[in-house]
Amino acid sequence: MTVVGRSRERGVETLSLDSPDTRNALSAPLVAALADALADCGKDPGVRAVVLTHTGGTFCAGADLRDPPPPDALVGLLRQIVELPQPVVARVTGHVRAGGLGLLAACDITAASREATFAFTEVRIGVAPAVISLPVLPRADPRALARYYLTGERFDPAEAVRLGLLTASGDDVDDVLAPVLDGLRRSSPEALTATKRLLTARVLETFDRDAADLTALSARLFSAPGAREGMTAFLERRDAAWVV
């Protein structure tokens, strides 16, 4: 079964998360398929830029609780997006939760339509946004981010722009992205790669410094009793035992 769709137009490769039945949750197969598609793009001189988008009403619901990828696989995917020679542009027309925000933060340019919503929901199932912090923390405003990390509240595209998680939003995301993609198509491939390296240097320093510790933290939290209760409550559509 194909879980990542692919198409190309004038040098822009579009990769679509295509598992709407699971709300494009980050399952082991989806992470592996997206990593393979990105690797192909990185080696293809005909690809000027990559657009990462989705089918269905959810861009990505976060980790698939029934078939989660190993934490190091998710770290590898996020780093692969950051290190890809070509710019990666996120196109969002739906909901983004938890690990999906890690994908957004790893991308170079991000845009969403007005109906998109966002939330770091990890605390509500008894874990922390550990691995996704590798790209999120260097790129987002720390004071504003603290609220949403700690509460799991939803926020809208305007707030996502203020936090630094989105580049722009608008009624029609394709109208927002049209000048962006035109600019990328008009730019030298070598210059784009060199410029991306300048922009991602601090993010990659965070990966180098913190990836091992945050991967260990993620594994420890996901195996703890609190996470088992939180994930069970989520799947059973009830409040977790700690809700007061």
N, C-alpha and C positions, 0 to 999 in steps of 0.2 A: 504494500500500500504506500502511495506517495504522500508524504507529510510535508514536503517543501516543494511548492511549485516554482517553475522557472520560466522567464521570458526575457527577450532583449529587444530594445528599440534604440537605434542610433547610439550604440556604445554603452547604454545604461542597462545593466542586468537587474531584473526585478526578481527577488526571492520572496515568496509568499508562504508564511506559516499556514499550513493547510490541514489542520486537524480540528475543525470546528466542533466536532462532537465532544472534545475534551477542552474546549475553549482555548485551544492552542497552548495547553499546559506544557511545560518543559519536561517531557518524558525522555527516557534514555534514547528511544528511536528518533525523536524529533531533534534532540541536541546533536546526535551523530549525523543525521541527514543535513542539518544546517551547517555543521562543521565541514562536511564533505563538499557542499555547494560553495561555501566561501573559499575553500582551498582551490577549487576549480577556477573561481573568479580571480583569485590572487595570481594564478599562473597564466592567465589569458590576457595577452596584450590588447585584445579587442575590447576589453571591458574598461571603460573610462571611470565608471562609478557603479555602486551597488545600491539599490533601493530595497530596504527590508520592510515588508508590509504583511498583510494577513487576509484570510478569508473569514467570514462570519463576523459577529458583533463584538468579538474580543480579540485584541492584538495578542495578548498573552496573559494567562491567568496565574503565572508563577509556576513553581515546581509541581509536577504531577505527583500527587501524594500516593497514588497507587503504583506508579512505575517511575520513581524519581531517578534522575541521572546521578552517577557518583559526583560528589562535590568537586573533585579535581577535573571532571569532564566539563562542568559548568564554568569553572575558572578558565579552562583552556579555550572554551568557546568565546567568553568575554574578551580574553586577551587576543584571540584571533581577529575579532572585529576591530579592536584597537590597532593591531599591528598590520592589518590588511593594507597592501600598497595603495589601493584605491580608496577614495572617500566612501563611507557608508552612510546612507541617508535613511532615516526611519520615517515611514508614512503610516500614520495611525488614524483610523476612523472608528475606533471602538474603545473598549475598556482595557486598562493596563494595571496589573496587580503584581506586587511582590517581585519575583524574579524577572517579570517582563520589564520592570523599570531598570533592572540591570542591563538588559538588552538596549534600552533607549540610551542609557548613560554611556554605553560603550560606543554608540554611533557618533559620527562626527557632526551631523546636522539632523535635527529632529523636528517634525511638524505634525500637527494633529488638527482634526476638524473639531468644531465646537461641541459635538456630542461625546467626545472622549472623556473618560474619567480615570482617575489615578488613585492608587492607595498602596502604601507599604503595610500589608496585612499580617506580616510575620508575627508581631507580638500577640495577635489575637488567636494564634494557634500554638503559642508557647515557645516560639523560636525567635531569632533575631535576623535582621537583614545583613548577614555576615559576609558571604561571598560577593553579593552584589555591591557591597560597599567599596569594593576595589575600584570600579569606575565611578560610582555615585559620589563618594565623598570628595574626590578632587575636583568635581565639576559643579557641585551644587552648593548653594548658600548654607553654611552649617547651622546658623541660628534658626532660619526658617525650616530647615530639614528636620531639626530636633522634634518639632511638634508632630510631624507626620510619621517619623520613625517610632515615636513613643506612644502615639494614640491609635494608629491604624486608620485615621479618618480619611475619607475620600476628599479629593480636591479636583478642581476643574483645570482646563487648559491654561487659562490666564494665570492661575497660581503656579502651574507647572513651568510656565515661562519665567515667572518671578523667581522661582527656585533655581532655575538654570537647567532644568531637565528637558525643557523644550526650547527650540530655537524660535519657533513661531507657531501661531494657530490662526485659523480663519474658518469662515463658513464652508468653503470648499478647499480641502487640503491640496488638491491638485493645482488649484490656482496659486496657492501659497508656494508650492514647490516648482512651478513652471520656471520662474527666473533663476532659481537655484540650479536646476538641471541644465538650463541653457548656459549658465556660467560655467558649470563643470565641463560641458561639452566643448566650450570655447577655450579651455585651459590646457596647457601642455601636460601630458601625462607625467613626465619626469618632475615638473614643477609641483604638480599636485602631490606626488609622493613625498617630495622633500618638505613641502609645507605641512603636510599631515604629520610628519615626524616632529616638526617643531611644536605642533599643537598637542601632541599626545605624550611628549617626553615626561611630564609630571605624572600623568596617569600610569605610565609604565613603571616609573619609580615606585609608585604605590604597590603595583603588582609584585615587583621584585622584593620589596621590603615586607609586605604583609600577607601575601597569598597563602603561605604555609600555615600561619597562625589562624587566619580566618577560615581556611578549609577545616582545620582541626576543631575550631569553635563550632562551625556548622554541624560537623559530624557528631560532636558531643551533645549539642542541643537537640538535634533530631532524634537521638537515641534516649533522651531523658524522659522520665515519667510525665512531665508537664507537656511535652510535645505529643506524646501518645494520647493524652487526654484531649489536647487541643485539636489534633487531627481527627480523632474519633468524633468529637463534638461537631466539627465542621462537616464531616461526611454524613452525620446523622441529623444535620440541620437543627442543632440545639445549642444553647449557651454552654460554654465550658464551665467546669465546676468552680472556677475562681471568680466568675462574674458576680459582682455584688450590686 
